[in-house]
Amino acid sequence: MKHLFYSVLIAIAITSCSSDPKAELEKLKKQEVELHEKIVKLESTIKASKEVNLGQVIDVAITNVTLQNFKHQIEVQAKVDGDENVTVSPQTMGNVVKVNVKVGDNVTKGRILAELDNQVYQRGLEELQSSREFLNTLYLKQKSLWDQKIGTEIQYLTAKNNLESLDRKIAFTRQQLDMTKIKSPINGTVDEMEIKVGQAVVPGMPGVRVVNFSKLKVKAEIAEAFISKVKKGDEVEINFPDLNRSITSKLTYSGKVIDPLNRTFKIEIDIDPKEINLHPNMVAIVRIADYQAKNSLVLPVSVVQTTEDGSYVFIAEGTKEKAFARKRVVVIGSNYNGMMEIIDGIKAGETVVTTGYQNLVDGQPIKF
């Protein structure tokens, strides 16, 4: 206050240095008296307020500090996915002429799910096979003559090359013919059917989704800031809001590559479908314990007050009949889910004020 008082006087003196010195001096002396009276009055008010406050008994709630395990978790939204979850698309363009399965059917690897119109390839194959009979007969005769040293080598090689060239065309046509059949690449269950008879399809368009439910996994993406804290084998808690159920498991995969677009890395947790009834794309909440401390002192975050000088809590000292609040500086650690880890400053067994601490000062009388 006194520093402020003199600073004001100096500022006034500087701005009025061009005025009459005697008049200005009288004016400043008058202001000095007025400021001093205000300072004394304010100091007296503050002192009286503290004395009244310290004399007032404030009702509070308390709790005994006990040792417990503290766990900090990373929480992310995830989804359930099949270990084998594939969408089978047509490999060639054409019209669908037959659909052999429906949603819910169990299929084996190689099962023909649907067929496209293949008449063009079929007729082409028949013509090639007919031509092959002639070329094969010609080749066998030419070979027999060449074995008897009759004819020229060019004639024999030409017949052989024509037959081999036709065989390659037949193999390619058979491959094209096979591409008109949409086959399941895995054992599983038909989950979606996006095609129907008469529909024109092209390669790459959605066709039939087949899911293998024998193994499921939960997939999520985590911010790159946690990549050094998350590793394979970490304990995880998985909550399924739609089922109102939670299970614990272990992290089975933690990615090492950061996605340049969203700055995240991928994690996976294998789930046994026999343990809980899950479905692909179901929403899940994954909590990964990235920090744990056994036998720690833990308090609600709201109880710990923070100022520029640090953090503190109020400890209750005395008896039930006569108790006082004591300000105690503490060293805080991590916080999670509304709880704060206290590293130093209090001991197990001490009593901490948990309600009514907002109006307390050091030495304040309190009542439980």
NUVOKOL-525034 format. One record per residue (C-alpha): residue in one letter; residue number from 1; x, y, z. Coordinates in pm, whole numbers. Each point is the difference from the previous one (the first is absolute). Example, Ala and Ser with C-alpha at 12.3 -4.5 7.8 and 13.67 -1.06 7.14 Angstrom:
# residues 2
residu | num | xx | yy | zz
A | 1 | 1230 | -450 | 780
S | 2 | 137 | 344 | -66
# end
This chain:
# residues 368
residu | num | xx | yy | zz
M | 1 | 0 | 0 | 0
K | 2 | 275 | 245 | 96
H | 3 | 184 | -70 | -326
L | 4 | -319 | 75 | -191
F | 5 | -47 | 320 | 200
Y | 6 | 346 | 134 | -86
S | 7 | -34 | -105 | -362
V | 8 | -319 | 207 | -28
L | 9 | 171 | 303 | 156
I | 10 | 293 | -26 | -241
A | 11 | -231 | -31 | -300
I | 12 | -198 | 305 | 109
A | 13 | 321 | 196 | 61
I | 14 | 132 | -82 | -348
T | 15 | -319 | 104 | -177
S | 16 | -18 | 327 | 188
C | 17 | 368 | 103 | 2
S | 18 | -82 | 304 | -211
S | 19 | -249 | 139 | 261
D | 20 | 65 | 219 | 303
P | 21 | 224 | -208 | 234
K | 22 | -149 | 130 | 328
A | 23 | -358 | -56 | -112
E | 24 | 80 | -346 | -127
L | 25 | 176 | -88 | 326
E | 26 | -305 | 95 | 205
K | 27 | -220 | -199 | -230
L | 28 | 218 | -310 | 29
K | 29 | 15 | 23 | 379
K | 30 | -380 | 10 | 12
Q | 31 | -21 | -307 | -227
E | 32 | 256 | -176 | 217
V | 33 | -216 | 40 | 309
E | 34 | -311 | -125 | -183
L | 35 | 180 | -308 | -140
H | 36 | 151 | -85 | 336
E | 37 | -341 | 10 | 165
K | 38 | -140 | -234 | -267
I | 39 | 293 | -242 | 41
V | 40 | -46 | -16 | 377
K | 41 | -373 | -55 | -37
L | 42 | 42 | -284 | -254
E | 43 | 267 | -176 | 207
S | 44 | -225 | 21 | 303
T | 45 | -294 | -144 | -194
I | 46 | 205 | -292 | -131
K | 47 | 139 | -76 | 345
A | 48 | -344 | 10 | 156
S | 49 | -136 | -226 | -272
K | 50 | 269 | -261 | 70
E | 51 | -59 | 14 | 372
V | 52 | -375 | -46 | -50
N | 53 | 63 | -289 | -243
L | 54 | 243 | -174 | 235
G | 55 | -247 | 33 | 278
Q | 56 | -275 | -163 | -204
V | 57 | -48 | -377 | 21
I | 58 | -67 | -150 | -343
D | 59 | -176 | -329 | -62
V | 60 | 207 | -239 | -211
A | 61 | 4 | -361 | -115
I | 62 | 316 | -205 | 41
T | 63 | 148 | -328 | -115
N | 64 | 292 | -211 | 115
V | 65 | 277 | -41 | -255
T | 66 | 69 | -366 | -75
L | 67 | 241 | -183 | -228
Q | 68 | -151 | -134 | -320
N | 69 | 98 | -90 | -353
F | 70 | -4 | 286 | -250
K | 71 | -51 | -66 | -369
H | 72 | 16 | 245 | -289
Q | 73 | -168 | -113 | -321
I | 74 | -14 | 111 | -362
E | 75 | -358 | -9 | -123
V | 76 | -90 | -29 | -370
Q | 77 | -300 | -104 | -205
A | 78 | 39 | -324 | -194
K | 79 | -201 | -245 | -206
V | 80 | -36 | -377 | -21
D | 81 | 127 | -167 | -314
G | 82 | 20 | -359 | -119
D | 83 | 340 | -162 | -19
E | 84 | -104 | -86 | -354
N | 85 | -247 | 254 | -134
V | 86 | 7 | 27 | -379
T | 87 | -217 | 141 | -275
V | 88 | 14 | -220 | -309
S | 89 | -29 | 205 | -320
P | 90 | -50 | -116 | -360
Q | 91 | 323 | -53 | -194
T | 92 | -153 | 78 | -337
M | 93 | -294 | 192 | -138
G | 94 | -328 | -167 | -91
N | 95 | -356 | -73 | 105
V | 96 | -80 | -211 | 306
V | 97 | -186 | -316 | -105
K | 98 | 7 | -197 | 322
V | 99 | 36 | 65 | 374
N | 100 | 79 | -317 | 195
V | 101 | -9 | 126 | 361
K | 102 | -196 | 234 | 224
V | 103 | 85 | 207 | 307
G | 104 | 72 | -221 | 299
D | 105 | 123 | -301 | -199
N | 106 | 322 | -166 | 112
V | 107 | 244 | -42 | -288
T | 108 | 336 | -167 | -49
K | 109 | 303 | 131 | -179
G | 110 | -48 | -29 | -379
R | 111 | -380 | -20 | 18
I | 112 | -164 | 164 | -303
L | 113 | -214 | 283 | 139
A | 114 | -134 | 136 | -329
E | 115 | 49 | -43 | -376
L | 116 | 15 | 242 | -291
D | 117 | -105 | -54 | -361
N | 118 | 285 | -204 | -157
Q | 119 | -146 | -107 | -336
V | 120 | 254 | 199 | -201
Y | 121 | 296 | -160 | 179
Q | 122 | -165 | -344 | -16
R | 123 | -48 | 16 | -378
G | 124 | 353 | 129 | -45
L | 125 | 134 | -288 | 204
E | 126 | -195 | -255 | -205
E | 127 | 143 | 140 | -324
L | 128 | 353 | -7 | 134
Q | 129 | -39 | -358 | 120
S | 130 | -130 | -100 | -344
S | 131 | 300 | 165 | -166
R | 132 | 230 | -174 | 245
E | 133 | -110 | -344 | -116
F | 134 | 110 | 84 | -355
L | 135 | 329 | 160 | 106
N | 136 | 78 | -286 | 237
T | 137 | -56 | -256 | -279
L | 138 | 219 | 204 | -234
Y | 139 | 272 | 26 | 267
L | 140 | -1 | -374 | 72
K | 141 | 33 | -86 | -370
Q | 142 | 274 | 254 | -54
K | 143 | 183 | -131 | 306
S | 144 | -27 | -358 | -126
L | 145 | 148 | 105 | -335
W | 146 | 278 | 195 | 167
D | 147 | 85 | -298 | 220
Q | 148 | 42 | -198 | -326
K | 149 | 219 | 277 | -139
I | 150 | -269 | 89 | -252
G | 151 | -84 | 361 | -68
T | 152 | 176 | 307 | 136
E | 153 | 59 | 117 | 353
I | 154 | -181 | 326 | -78
Q | 155 | -319 | -191 | -77
Y | 156 | 23 | -187 | 331
L | 157 | 76 | 313 | 205
T | 158 | -280 | 194 | -169
A | 159 | -256 | -269 | 86
K | 160 | 126 | -17 | 358
N | 161 | -5 | 380 | 43
N | 162 | -355 | 27 | -140
L | 163 | -125 | -260 | 247
E | 164 | 174 | 161 | 299
S | 165 | -129 | 345 | -99
L | 166 | -354 | -133 | -18
D | 167 | 38 | -169 | 342
R | 168 | 95 | 337 | 150
K | 169 | -310 | 159 | -156
I | 170 | -216 | -278 | 143
A | 171 | 152 | 49 | 348
F | 172 | -61 | 377 | -20
T | 173 | -361 | -53 | -113
R | 174 | -59 | -244 | 285
Q | 175 | 137 | 261 | 239
Q | 176 | -240 | 260 | -140
L | 177 | -281 | -253 | 31
D | 178 | 92 | -63 | 362
M | 179 | -5 | 375 | 69
T | 180 | -373 | 2 | -71
K | 181 | -46 | -195 | 324
I | 182 | 8 | 199 | 324
K | 183 | 164 | -229 | 258
S | 184 | 49 | 29 | 374
P | 185 | 367 | 44 | 91
I | 186 | -54 | -116 | 362
N | 187 | -212 | -223 | 219
G | 188 | -268 | 211 | 164
T | 189 | -354 | 135 | -4
V | 190 | -166 | 213 | -266
D | 191 | -64 | 332 | 174
E | 192 | -106 | 221 | -293
M | 193 | -129 | -64 | -351
E | 194 | 31 | 304 | -227
I | 195 | -76 | -167 | -333
K | 196 | -308 | -162 | -151
V | 197 | -98 | -191 | -313
G | 198 | -12 | 218 | -311
Q | 199 | 224 | 268 | 143
A | 200 | 292 | 126 | -210
V | 201 | 323 | -3 | 200
V | 202 | 356 | 119 | -51
P | 203 | 327 | -81 | 175
G | 204 | 46 | 175 | 334
M | 205 | -367 | 62 | 79
P | 206 | -135 | -141 | 332
G | 207 | -113 | -358 | -40
V | 208 | -28 | -244 | 288
R | 209 | 141 | 53 | 353
V | 210 | 125 | -312 | 175
V | 211 | 101 | 14 | 367
N | 212 | 174 | -265 | 207
F | 213 | -136 | 30 | 356
S | 214 | 238 | -258 | 145
K | 215 | 235 | 286 | 88
L | 216 | -87 | 362 | 68
K | 217 | 214 | 301 | 83
V | 218 | -46 | 352 | 126
K | 219 | 178 | 267 | -206
A | 220 | 74 | 361 | 94
E | 221 | 224 | 293 | -90
I | 222 | 201 | 185 | 267
A | 223 | 169 | 341 | -18
E | 224 | 372 | -18 | -70
A | 225 | 78 | 172 | 333
F | 226 | -66 | -336 | 172
I | 227 | 209 | -222 | -229
S | 228 | 280 | -32 | 258
K | 229 | -248 | -86 | 277
V | 230 | -199 | -270 | -178
K | 231 | 149 | -339 | -77
K | 232 | -105 | -354 | -79
G | 233 | -112 | -188 | 309
D | 234 | -135 | 304 | 187
E | 235 | -311 | -58 | 207
V | 236 | -314 | 142 | -161
E | 237 | -359 | 44 | 107
I | 238 | -261 | -19 | -275
N | 239 | -349 | 135 | 53
F | 240 | -287 | -76 | -238
P | 241 | -266 | 271 | 61
D | 242 | -268 | -176 | -205
L | 243 | 37 | -316 | 208
N | 244 | 66 | 180 | 329
R | 245 | 292 | -234 | 59
S | 246 | 375 | 31 | 53
I | 247 | 282 | -250 | -31
T | 248 | 375 | 10 | 66
S | 249 | 259 | -124 | -243
K | 250 | 352 | 57 | -130
L | 251 | 117 | 215 | -289
T | 252 | 94 | -239 | -281
Y | 253 | 135 | 254 | -249
S | 254 | 136 | 352 | 21
G | 255 | 93 | 171 | -325
K | 256 | 336 | 166 | -56
V | 257 | -99 | 213 | -299
I | 258 | -161 | 344 | 43
D | 259 | -277 | 85 | -243
P | 260 | 113 | 328 | -161
L | 261 | -359 | 119 | -48
N | 262 | -141 | -27 | 352
R | 263 | 324 | -56 | 199
T | 264 | -117 | -324 | 160
F | 265 | 119 | -360 | 25
K | 266 | -212 | -318 | 3
I | 267 | -60 | -249 | 281
E | 268 | -182 | -335 | 8
I | 269 | -136 | -228 | 273
D | 270 | -104 | -357 | -79
I | 271 | -337 | -102 | 145
D | 272 | -142 | -348 | 50
P | 273 | -357 | 10 | -142
K | 274 | -100 | -271 | 250
E | 275 | 71 | 241 | 285
I | 276 | -246 | 265 | -115
N | 277 | -252 | 28 | -283
L | 278 | 151 | 257 | -236
H | 279 | -56 | 109 | -358
P | 280 | 229 | 173 | -253
N | 281 | -4 | 382 | 8
M | 282 | -144 | 6 | 352
V | 283 | 117 | 307 | 196
A | 284 | 241 | -54 | 291
I | 285 | 187 | 221 | 246
V | 286 | 360 | -108 | 64
R | 287 | 189 | 106 | 310
I | 288 | 373 | -76 | 9
A | 289 | 192 | 29 | 326
D | 290 | 309 | 204 | -91
Y | 291 | 99 | 74 | 362
Q | 292 | -58 | -188 | 325
A | 293 | 123 | 59 | 356
K | 294 | -66 | -233 | 289
N | 295 | -52 | 126 | 357
S | 296 | -47 | 361 | -105
L | 297 | -178 | 285 | 174
V | 298 | -297 | 107 | -209
L | 299 | -242 | 290 | 47
P | 300 | -285 | 146 | -206
V | 301 | 130 | 260 | -245
S | 302 | -243 | 261 | 136
V | 303 | 158 | -18 | 347
V | 304 | 344 | 103 | -127
Q | 305 | 22 | 376 | -45
T | 306 | 264 | 155 | -224
T | 307 | 159 | 346 | 5
E | 308 | 304 | 159 | -156
D | 309 | 202 | -124 | 298
G | 310 | -107 | -362 | -42
S | 311 | -272 | -241 | 111
Y | 312 | -140 | -46 | 351
V | 313 | -273 | -165 | 204
F | 314 | -145 | 62 | 345
I | 315 | 73 | -249 | 276
A | 316 | -227 | -28 | 306
E | 317 | 196 | 8 | 327
G | 318 | -125 | -34 | 355
T | 319 | -296 | -185 | 146
K | 320 | -364 | -25 | -97
E | 321 | -86 | 262 | 264
K | 322 | 276 | 240 | -99
A | 323 | 159 | -22 | -345
F | 324 | 187 | 235 | -231
A | 325 | 74 | 4 | -373
R | 326 | 367 | -2 | -94
K | 327 | 119 | 89 | -348
R | 328 | 231 | -270 | -135
V | 329 | 206 | 39 | -319
V | 330 | 1 | -321 | -205
V | 331 | 180 | -137 | -305
I | 332 | -248 | -139 | -251
G | 333 | 40 | -267 | -267
S | 334 | -234 | -127 | -268
N | 335 | -376 | 35 | 12
Y | 336 | -267 | -217 | -156
N | 337 | -374 | -35 | 24
G | 338 | -31 | 273 | 263
M | 339 | 275 | -135 | 227
M | 340 | 344 | 152 | 66
E | 341 | 317 | -182 | 101
I | 342 | 180 | 169 | 293
I | 343 | 373 | -66 | -11
D | 344 | 109 | 196 | 307
G | 345 | -137 | 236 | 267
I | 346 | -242 | -224 | 191
K | 347 | 15 | -343 | 159
A | 348 | -237 | -292 | 23
G | 349 | -234 | 35 | 296
E | 350 | -17 | 380 | -9
T | 351 | -339 | 167 | -31
V | 352 | -68 | 218 | -303
V | 353 | -283 | 252 | -31
T | 354 | -211 | -100 | -302
T | 355 | -298 | 238 | 30
G | 356 | -4 | 362 | 117
Y | 357 | 368 | 59 | -73
Q | 358 | -73 | 297 | -230
N | 359 | -46 | 244 | 291
L | 360 | 281 | -128 | 219
V | 361 | 324 | 170 | 99
D | 362 | 292 | -144 | 192
G | 363 | -101 | -36 | 367
Q | 364 | -376 | 21 | -69
P | 365 | -220 | -165 | 268
I | 366 | -206 | -276 | -157
K | 367 | -280 | -233 | 98
F | 368 | -51 | -342 | -151
# end
